[in-house]
Amino acid sequence: MVKFGPRKPSFKKSLKARTTGKAKRKMKSSVNPFYGKKGTGMIKNPKKAAYNKVYNKTTYDSLKPLKKKNNSNQKRNSYNKQKNNSLGGCLKIFGIFILVAALIQAAPYLLILAAVVGVGLLISKYK
């Protein structure tokens, strides 16, 4: 049976999670090549992994409103916002098309195709 709603806070587990050091994780990952890798829970114990997936989707941290935001998270989020607002992705794709056209020494229709795709991506990004 899966729980719904707020999780009961455990200060003991919270302290344990904060004090598990980098050296311990490094040692475990050197011994076990699958330690800390994403998706290995489904291979090792699929029943537990499925339960945890549902549990984490249906419950929430009851202390979240009381917690302070971490500065590193704020910096990371602002960087991601800047990155998402830039045109870098569209321009990279446009540049790749031009590079391919130059390498193949193809007819100008590849350049036209690159321009159309680049403009299409720009328009779809700002809709």
N, C-alpha and C positions, 0 to 999 in steps of 0.2 A: 504494500500500500504506500503510495507516494504522498508526501506532505504538501500542503498548499499554504501560502501565506508567508509570514515572516519567520526567519530562522532564529532559534534561541542562541544568543551569543555565548561562546565559551572562551573565557579569558585565558584559561590554561592552554587551549589549542592555539589561540591567537599569539600568546607569548612564545610558544614553541615554534610557530611558523616564522616569527621575527628573529629568533635567535639561532635558527639552523644556518650554519655558516657556509660561505662560498667554498671553503676547503673541503667540507664534508660532501657537498654536491659534486665537486671536481673529482674526489676520490671515488664516489659511487659511479660516476659516468665513465671513469677509466676502467672500472671493473666490469660494468654492465653496459654494453654498447647501446641498449635500448632505453637506458635510464633518462627520463626527462624528455623523451621524444614524443611528439604529438601523434595520437592515434594508436599507440601501442596498447592502451587499455582494452581496446576492442579485441585485440588479438589474444591478450593474456586471459582476460575474464570478461567475456561479452555481456553476461548478465549484469554484472556490477557496473560496467561502462554504460549500459543502456539505462539502468536505474539512475546513475549519477547525472546523465544527460537530462533526463526528465526532471529530476529533483532540482537541478540548477536552473531550469527554465520556469518551474512552478513556484519557487520560493525566492525571497529577497532578503537582503541584509537589513535587519531591524535597526541597526545602529548607523546606517549610512547617512541619515540627516544630521547626526551629531558629529560625524568625522570631518576633519579639515581636508581640503583639497591639497594634494601634493604639488609642489611647484614644478617638479619634473614632468608630471602629467600635464600641467597647464602649458608648459613649454612645448611638449610633444604635440598636444592638441593644436596649439597655434601654428606650429610648423606644418602639420597636416592640412590645416585650413589654407595656409599660404600655398602649399603644394597643390591642393585641389583647385585653387583659383587660378593658377598659372596655366598658360597655354602650352607648357612644355610637352605634354603627351601628344598633342596634335602636331606640333612642330617636329617632334621626333619621327612620327610616322611619315610626315611629308618628306623629311630629310632622307629616310630610308628608301622611299620610292624614287627620289631623285638619284640617290647613290646607285640603286639597282639599275636605273635607266642609263646612267653614265658608264657603269661597269659593262653592261651588255652592249653598249653603243647602239642602243635601239633607236627606233624612229621616235619622233616627237610625241607620238600618241601616248607613250608611257608617261611623259611629263604632264600631258593634259589629264591623264587618269589620276596621277598623283595630286594635281591641283584640285580636281573635282572631289576626290576622297578627303583631302585636307580641309577644303571648304565645308564639305558635308559634316565632318567631325566638329568643326568649329560651330556650325549652326546647331547641331544636336546638343552641344555642351551648354549653350546659352538659352535653350528652350525651357 
